[in-house]
């Protein structure tokens, strides 16, 4: 390979590799904030209690980011977030199981000893019953000239009066 071609390709490679760091520092250039790992929050950890089975922990925390083949009774949850204007945020929680039940917690966040009271975000709405004189079908048949269909029913299709022995 010729020396000028090698020098030119080396210079082009270095200049292309340096573009990413130069472009990230320019004002007005959007950079994507990347979150890595499971989102771990304190309210989630607060719900954990010793003796919970793996299925209950999985429901609260989600699937673990790391499961070690050599230590299947240990689940690791790691959350890492870094944005341009803030410091790096790293949260780590390791859960240990004994006989399929939660036996220990290690990491940055730990549950408190207080009982968890989880408020429900659900709302019950009572809808008042509609007071309809006639149904939509009765209105349509009334417009077509058929009148009230309940008056045209034969006697054997009408409901039996209460107290009668049919």
Buried (B, 14 or more C-beta within 10 A) or exposed (E): EEEEEEEEEEEEEEEEEEEEEEEEEEEEEEEEEEEEBBEBEEEBBBBBEEEBEBEBBEEBBEEBBBEEEEEEBBBBBBBBBEEEEEEEEEBBBBBEBEEEBBEEBEBBBEBEEEEEEEEEEEEEEEEEEEEEEEEEEBEEBEEEEEEEEEEEEEEEEEEEEEEEEE
